[in-house]
Amino acid sequence: MLINYSMRRFRKRVYWWLFRRFIRVAEFFIQGHIVISSNITGNLRQFRVRKPIEYLSAQCDTIKYKKVEQKGFTVLYYLPAAGDKQFNEWLYGYDIFKKVKINYPGYAYIIVNGSSDMSKIYPYIDFYIRCNRHDGPSRMILECDVQGIPYYHSQKDPNYFEIIRLMNDTASNTASNKI
């Protein structure tokens, strides 16, 4: 990890400059761009791509699984296993999730990495956290809508206090429904 912040900024500028050049060269070989997020569309426009950009909505299963009655409150979190671990932890807000987990140890937490059979997990979930720093709409968010699972989702700056407020509201509603 770089301690010299001016050097970090310099390397970031060099990275973006190289990435822009890569996009310009790659445009000769592609017919267009297909994106699933407005953030990515904005980034492509910022790079001044000349090819058409098409927005594609994510698809999900519409099968609703029967909720399993259980004691306690279960929270789901997604952290992919593939790729650079440190970058994925930053991108998917793992630091914020760890803070939630430490401050609320009474809840059960399930961490999935994309290789799990979600049909066996969704029936046990009471809340889903997706605290991204830069990511588009997730298929799991759409599946949570289908399953009726409340969730927190961010695409830029995850808010710890908003996560806690939503989790506590959902936990109190879940507890009152079980009585």
C-alpha positions in Angstrom: 0.0 0.0 0.0 1.3 3.4 -0.9 1.7 5.9 1.9 2.8 8.8 -0.4 -0.6 10.1 -1.5 0.8 12.4 -4.2 2.4 9.3 -5.8 -0.9 7.4 -5.5 -2.7 10.3 -7.3 0.0 10.3 -10.0 -0.3 6.5 -10.6 -4.1 6.8 -10.7 -3.8 9.5 -13.4 -1.4 7.3 -15.4 -3.8 4.4 -15.0 -6.8 6.3 -16.3 -4.8 7.7 -19.2 -3.7 4.2 -20.2 -7.2 2.9 -19.8 -8.6 5.6 -22.0 -6.1 4.8 -24.7 -7.0 1.1 -24.4 -10.7 1.9 -24.8 -9.8 4.0 -27.9 -7.8 1.2 -29.5 -10.4 -1.4 -28.5 -13.1 0.6 -30.3 -11.6 -0.4 -33.6 -12.5 -4.0 -32.9 -16.0 -3.7 -31.4 -19.3 -2.7 -32.8 -20.8 -1.2 -29.7 -21.1 -1.4 -25.9 -23.7 -3.2 -23.8 -23.9 -2.1 -20.2 -26.1 -2.9 -17.3 -25.5 0.2 -15.2 -25.9 3.9 -15.7 -22.6 4.4 -13.9 -20.8 2.5 -16.7 -22.6 4.4 -19.3 -21.4 7.6 -17.7 -17.8 6.3 -17.6 -17.9 5.3 -21.3 -19.2 8.8 -22.2 -16.4 10.3 -20.0 -13.9 8.3 -22.1 -15.5 9.8 -25.2 -16.3 6.5 -26.8 -17.7 6.8 -30.3 -19.6 3.5 -30.7 -23.2 3.1 -29.6 -24.0 2.3 -26.0 -26.9 0.0 -25.3 -28.5 -0.4 -21.8 -29.4 -4.0 -20.9 -31.5 -4.7 -17.9 -30.5 -7.7 -15.7 -32.7 -10.8 -15.7 -33.5 -12.9 -12.7 -35.5 -15.9 -11.6 -39.1 -15.2 -10.7 -39.6 -18.3 -8.5 -40.6 -17.4 -5.0 -39.2 -19.7 -2.3 -41.2 -20.6 0.8 -39.8 -18.7 3.8 -38.5 -20.9 6.6 -39.6 -19.8 10.1 -36.6 -19.4 12.4 -35.5 -17.7 15.6 -33.2 -14.7 15.2 -32.4 -12.4 12.3 -30.3 -13.4 9.3 -28.3 -11.0 7.1 -27.0 -11.9 3.7 -23.8 -10.3 2.2 -22.2 -10.9 -1.2 -18.4 -10.8 -1.7 -17.1 -12.4 -4.9 -14.1 -14.8 -4.6 -12.7 -14.2 -8.0 -10.4 -11.3 -8.8 -8.2 -9.1 -6.6 -9.3 -9.7 -3.0 -8.3 -6.2 -1.8 -10.1 -4.4 -4.7 -13.2 -6.6 -4.2 -13.3 -5.8 -0.5 -13.2 -2.1 -1.3 -15.6 -2.3 -4.2 -18.2 -4.3 -2.3 -17.9 -2.4 1.0 -16.5 -5.2 3.1 -15.1 -2.8 5.6 -18.6 -1.4 6.2 -20.1 -4.9 6.5 -17.4 -5.9 9.0 -18.3 -2.8 11.1 -22.0 -3.8 11.0 -21.1 -7.4 12.0 -18.9 -6.3 14.9 -21.5 -3.8 16.2 -24.4 -6.2 15.9 -23.2 -9.6 16.9 -26.7 -10.9 17.8 -27.6 -11.3 14.2 -26.6 -14.3 12.0 -24.6 -13.4 8.9 -24.2 -15.4 5.7 -21.5 -14.4 3.2 -21.9 -15.8 -0.3 -19.4 -15.6 -3.2 -21.5 -16.3 -6.2 -21.0 -20.0 -6.3 -23.8 -20.8 -3.7 -27.2 -22.3 -4.6 -29.3 -19.3 -3.6 -32.5 -21.3 -3.7 -31.3 -23.0 -0.5 -30.3 -19.7 1.1 -33.1 -17.2 0.3 -35.7 -18.9 2.5 -33.6 -18.2 5.6 -32.7 -14.5 4.8 -34.3 -11.6 6.5 -32.1 -8.8 5.1 -29.6 -8.3 2.3 -26.7 -5.8 2.4 -25.1 -4.7 -0.9 -23.0 -1.7 0.0 -21.1 -1.1 -3.3 -18.8 1.8 -4.0 -19.1 1.5 -7.8 -21.3 -1.2 -9.3 -24.4 -1.5 -11.3 -27.7 -3.1 -10.4 -27.3 -6.5 -9.0 -29.2 -9.6 -10.0 -29.4 -10.5 -6.3 -31.3 -7.2 -5.7 -33.9 -8.2 -8.3 -34.1 -11.7 -6.7 -34.6 -10.1 -3.3 -37.5 -8.1 -4.8 -39.0 -11.3 -6.0 -38.5 -13.0 -2.7 -39.8 -10.1 -0.7 -36.5 -9.7 1.2 -35.7 -6.1 2.3 -32.2 -4.9 1.3 -29.8 -2.0 1.4 -28.2 -1.1 -1.9 -25.8 1.6 -2.9 -23.9 2.4 -6.0 -21.5 5.1 -4.8 -21.1 5.9 -1.1 -22.5 3.3 1.3 -24.0 4.8 4.4 -23.3 2.8 7.6 -26.1 4.6 9.6 -28.7 4.0 6.8 -27.8 0.3 6.8 -28.2 0.1 10.6 -31.5 2.0 10.5 -32.9 -0.3 7.8 -31.6 -3.5 9.5 -33.1 -2.4 12.9 -36.5 -1.5 11.3 -36.6 -4.8 9.4 -35.6 -6.8 12.5 -38.3 -5.1 14.7 -40.9 -5.8 11.9 -39.8 -9.4 11.6 -39.9 -9.9 15.4 -43.4 -8.4 15.6 -44.6 -10.6 12.8 -43.3 -13.7 14.5 -45.2 -13.0 17.7 
